[in-house]
Amino acid sequence: MLAMAIEGNFNMIGYGLAAIGPGVGIGLIFAAYINGVARQPEAQSRLQTIAILGFALAEALAIIGIALAFVL
């Protein structure tokens, strides 16, 4: 019984550490987007599409990570 409680806690600690990656990735995506728009404002619509796609892919990794934390 005690082993299962410890295992569950380790899963959540693992997910907490794994969530750092997508968090940093999302920050870098939007930093690059802001930098690109500041340099070329006319490319905003194209850059915005690419930034939102990158955000969705990075966030998908975090969602997969939390699903695996609960399943395993």
Secondary structure, 3 states (H helix, E strand, C coil): CHHHHHHHHHHHHHHHHHCHHHHHHHHHHHHHHHHHHHHCHHHHHHHHHHHHHHHHHHHHHHHHHHHHHHHC
